[in-house]
Amino acid sequence: MRVVGVARLVYAAVLVSFMSKVLEPVVKILQDCNHMRALIDPYWLTVGSASLVQFILFLRWLYRRIRNDEMTRAFVEVMATNHLPHIYGVLQ
């Protein structure tokens, strides 16, 4: 029983040593993120979300304008090809 307990302790020590070496770069990255997070002003979240909403509204407006121009162009084309010849024929 004692040999199994010692083997488990040795295994745990080796595992902890290995994991500390493996996780060292991850810990450094997380520490760097914490430093960056401390430098960021909390009001940037408000500015960023407002800018995102404005950009989405601009894209929506642009899409509607393009779609409206396409519908106007299609209407003028249909009027020119289908109805104007009949109107000119009646007028002559």
C-alpha positions in Angstrom: 0.0 0.0 0.0 2.8 2.4 0.8 4.5 1.9 -2.6 1.2 2.8 -4.3 0.9 6.0 -2.2 4.4 7.0 -2.9 4.0 6.3 -6.6 0.9 8.5 -6.7 2.8 11.3 -4.9 5.6 11.1 -7.4 3.2 11.0 -10.3 1.3 14.0 -8.9 4.6 15.9 -8.5 5.7 15.1 -12.0 2.3 16.1 -13.4 2.4 19.4 -11.5 5.9 20.2 -12.7 4.9 19.3 -16.3 1.7 21.3 -16.2 3.4 24.4 -14.7 5.9 24.4 -17.7 3.1 23.8 -20.2 0.8 26.5 -18.7 3.5 29.1 -18.2 2.9 30.8 -21.6 -0.8 30.8 -21.0 -0.4 32.5 -17.7 1.8 35.1 -19.2 -0.8 35.8 -21.9 -3.5 36.1 -19.3 -1.4 38.5 -17.2 -0.7 40.6 -20.3 -4.5 40.7 -21.0 -5.1 41.9 -17.4 -2.6 44.7 -17.9 -4.3 45.7 -21.1 -7.7 45.5 -19.6 -6.6 47.9 -16.8 -5.4 50.4 -19.5 -8.7 50.4 -21.4 -11.1 53.1 -20.4 -14.6 51.6 -19.5 -16.3 54.3 -21.6 -14.8 52.7 -24.8 -17.5 50.0 -24.5 -20.1 52.7 -24.8 -18.4 54.4 -27.7 -17.9 51.1 -29.4 -21.5 49.9 -29.1 -22.8 53.3 -30.2 -20.5 53.2 -33.2 -21.6 49.7 -34.1 -25.3 50.7 -33.9 -24.6 53.7 -36.1 -22.8 51.5 -38.6 -25.7 49.0 -38.7 -28.2 51.8 -39.3 -26.0 53.2 -42.1 -25.9 49.8 -43.8 -29.6 49.5 -43.5 -30.1 52.9 -45.0 -27.7 52.2 -47.8 -29.5 48.9 -48.6 -32.9 50.6 -48.7 -31.6 53.4 -50.9 -30.0 50.9 -53.4 -33.1 48.8 -53.4 -35.3 51.9 -54.0 -33.0 53.0 -56.9 -33.3 49.5 -58.4 -37.1 49.6 -58.2 -37.2 53.1 -59.7 -35.0 51.9 -62.5 -37.1 48.9 -63.2 -40.3 51.0 -63.2 -38.8 53.5 -65.7 -37.7 50.6 -67.9 -41.1 49.0 -67.9 -42.8 52.3 -68.6 -40.4 53.0 -71.5 -40.6 49.5 -73.1 -44.3 48.6 -72.5 -46.4 51.7 -72.0 -44.8 54.6 -73.9 -45.1 53.0 -77.4 -48.8 52.5 -76.8 -49.2 56.1 -75.6 -47.3 57.4 -78.6 -49.4 55.3 -80.9 -52.6 56.7 -79.4 -51.3 60.3 -79.7 -50.5 60.0 -83.4 
